Amino acid sequence: MRIAILSDVHANLEALRATLRRISVQGVDRILCLGDLVGYNADPAACIALLRESGAICIAGNHDRAVAGRITTEGFSTVAARGVAWTRRRLRGADLDFLAGLPLQASIEDRLVAVHGALLPDGQGCDMTRLDNDDRRRACLDALLAHPSGARICAFGHTHHLGIFELRDGVLRARTAEDQVVLREDAYYLINPGSVGQPRSADRRASHLVLDTERRVVTVHRTSYDEATALAKAQRAGLVPTPSAVPAPLRAALKWGLRNLGLYGPAERLVRTHRRERERREAATDGTVLSGRLRTDG
């Protein structure tokens, strides 16, 4: 069986479309999404619809559960909490019900266990726990060893960083630098496809994995998409802080980073466009009465 594994779409329609187009020519039997379908970006309903149309098996992420009201946004950043509230106001009841009904974990043919954050013995906090150090990875692997499915692979997301980790003879090794990893029969693995909609590494392309369970091979794939359009949508929705809201030292660091990535020019143009549109809306609605009431939806 060939399984396409993706995670952390975060309502980025441009990235998801590009990724699913890539997957459509990769001869996969199943698509597995490890959660966080929504949050941060401006197309939650379209992304939910696209994933459902693709027949993807979806796991609940912490943003999905917060939008559905299953957990609070305690511990979320200001930007993340704003995205949750914005998304909840814009989704239909059917979409909210879909998010509320997503499972915290799934087992695929006793070969793979899928979670959003981590596999934990009691299941509590598995959508929030971040496998960002070896102690937590070992705890997750301990839970995998004890899992009733007998699976030797756990797929997780949440960190927004692609990673492949191997436990063999008691030694935990990172295999992240490799684009194709052959899975040994005497080892256990944690695999993270990175993020489709909000990558947090120097490589800004959307990423996913393809796991071939018969050949015991996992392959890394990265896909370019229209980042400028996705960013412009998020800015127009008020989901991305404007530069003036960011402290000066951080603005300087961001400017340096964007220049190194060759993105400073496009980002600056998007900010200027967003500012002009906001000023135009404010001028058009300032004190204007519509249908007997002040317009407040701008």
N, C-alpha and C positions, 0 to 999 in steps of 0.2 A: 504494500500500500504506500502511496505517495501522499503526504499531507503537507499542505501549505500552512505555515504558522505565522500569524501576524498579531500585533498588539498595539495598544495605545493609539488608536485612530484619532481620537479627540476631535471629532466633528470636522476634520479636514477633508472635504470632499475631493479636492484636486488630487491630494496624495492618495486617497483610497481608490479613486477611479484608475489612476496610473498603476497602482499596485495590482488591482484586480485584472487589469488588462494584461499585465506581465504574467500573472498567475494563470490566466486563461490559455496560455500557449506552453505551459510547463507540464502538462499531462498529469495533473494531480487528481486524486480520488476524493479528497476532502479538503475543506478549508476550516481552519481553527483560529478563532479570534480570542485572545487572552484578556479581553476586557478593556475598559475605558473607551467605549465607543464614542462617548460625548465629553464635553468640557473643553474649555480654552478657545475653540474655534466656532465658526458661525453657521455650520450646516449639520446640526445634529439629526434632524428628521430625515434628511436625504441620505446620510451615512447609515442610519438604522435601516432604512428601506433597502439600500444597496446591499448591505450585509445579509439581510433576510432573503432578498432575491437570489443571492449567490448560494444559499443553502448552508452558510457557515454555521458551525457550532460555536456559540458565543458563551464566554464566561463573564461573570459579573466583576467589574472593576470598582474601585472605591468611588470614582466620579459617577459611574452609572448608579450605584446604590445611593449616593447622596442626592442625585437628581430625582430618583424615585422615592425619596423620603425614608429609605431603609436605615440610613445613618445620618448623623449631622455633619456639618462642615468644620467641626472642632479639629484643629490641627492642620487645616488647609491654609494655604497662603491666601492673601487678600485677592490676588488675581484669580486663583482657582475657585474660591468661594463666590466671587462675582460671576464667574462662568457658570457655576452650578445654578445660581439663582436665575440668571438670564435664560439658561437652557430650560429650566423647569417651567418658566412662564410661556415658552414657545412650543412645547411638545404637546401633542394631542394625548388624550387619555389612553388610547391604544398603545402609543409608544411608551408612555410611562409604565403601563402595565407590563409591556414586554421587558423593559429594564428591570422592573421589580421582580420578575419571574426568572431572571438569569441565575444559574447555579453558581456556587462558589468554587466548585471544582468538577472535573469530569474525567472519566477514564475511558480511553479509546482502545478497545480490543485487548485490554490487559497489557498493552505495550507502552502506553504513554499516559501519564497523569498530567492534567492541565489545571493551572491555577493562575490568578492574576499576580499576587504578590509572593506568596510562599506556601509550601505544603507544611502544615503544622499538625501535631498529634491531635489536638482538640478542635482544630478548625477555626478557633477564634482569632480574628484579626488577620486571616489569610489574604484578605484583599488590601490590607494596609501595610503589612510587613514588607520591608525593602531588603532584598538580598544583595546588599552592597558591601559585605565583608565576608571573610572566610568563616568566621564563627557562625554567622547566620546561615551561610551556605551549607556548612556541615550539619547544622540542626535540621535543615530542610532535607538533606540527604539521609539523615537518620530516620526521618519520617517516611521517606521513600522506601528505605529498606524494610520498614515495618508495614508498608501499605498492603492491604489484602489482595490487590490486583497482581502483585508480583512484578509490576512494571519496573524497568531499569532507567526510565527517562522521565524527568519532570520538566515540563515547559512552563515558564513563568515570564511575566512582563514587569510593569510598574516602574522599573528603573530608567526606562527610555534609553538604555545602553545595551547594545548587542553583546551577548556573551555565551560562551560554551565552556562548561566546567566538567572535568572528569575526575571521578574518585576511583582509584585503583590501588590495591595493596595498601590501603590506609592513607594514601597520598593524594591530596587534592591539587589538581593542575588546571590552569587556565589554558584553553585552546582557542581563545578569542581571535588571535591574529591570523588564523587559518580560514580560508574561504570555503574549504571542504574538509570535513572531519569524518574519518571512518570510525564507527563506534565499535569498541571491543566488546566481546561477549562476556568478559570477566570484569567489566567496569560499570559504574553507574554515572548518569549524566544529568546535569542541569543545563537547559538551553533557553536562551532569551533572544527573541527575534529583533530586539530593539523596538523602535517606534515608527509607525507609519506617519502619524500626523504631527508629531512634535519631537523630532530627534534632538538629542542634547549632547551630541559629539561634534567634532570638527567636520565630519562628513554629514551634510545636511540632507542627503537623499533619504527617502523612505526605505526602510529595510524590512525584509521578511526572510524566513527560512523555509526550505523544503526538506522534509524528512522522508527518506525512503526506508521503510521498516524492513523490507526484504533484503536490500543490499546493505542495510545498516550504515547508511551515509546521511549526513546532514550537510546541506549546502546553503551558503549565505548569498542573498540577492539584494541588490540596492537599485532603487528606481528614482530617476529624476522626475520632478513634477513642477507645476506652475506655482512656485512659492509666492511670487509677488501678488497673484490674485487671491490666494488664501489669506495672506497678511492684510491686504486691503479690505477684505470682507470683515476680518476680525477687528480692524481699526474702526471701520464704519459702525460696527455694532457696539463699540466701546469696550471690547474685551481685551484690548491691548493698551497698556498705559502709553500716553503720549510722552515724548522726550522731556517736556517741561515738568512732568510729575516725578522724574527720576533725579536723585541727588547728583550734583555736578561731578564728583569723582567717579561715580558709576557711569555717567554719561560719557566721560572721557574714555573709560575702559571699553565701553561698548563701541564707541566710535573707532577706537584702535582695532578692536576685533573685527568689526564689519569691514574696515578697510583691508585688513589682511585676507579676508575671505572674498574680497571683491564685491561686497554687497552694500557698501556705504552709499554709493550713488543711487541705486534703486530704492533703498530704504529712505533716503532723504527726500526723494521725489514723492514717495507714498505719503510721508508725513506732511509735506506741503499740500498735497492734494486733499488729504483728510482735513487739515486745518481750514482750507478754503471752503470745503463743503460744509463743515460745522458752522463756520461764520455765516455762510449763505443761509443755512437753515435757521440759525438764531435770528438773523435779520428779517427773514420772511415770517417768523412766528412770534416775534417780540410784540406782545400786547394784542395779537390778532384774535378776534372772537370768531369761532366756528360753531354754528348750530347753537348759539346762545351760551357757549362756554369757552373759557380760555383753552387754547390748544396746548397740551402738555406732553404730547407723545413724541416730540422731536428729540 
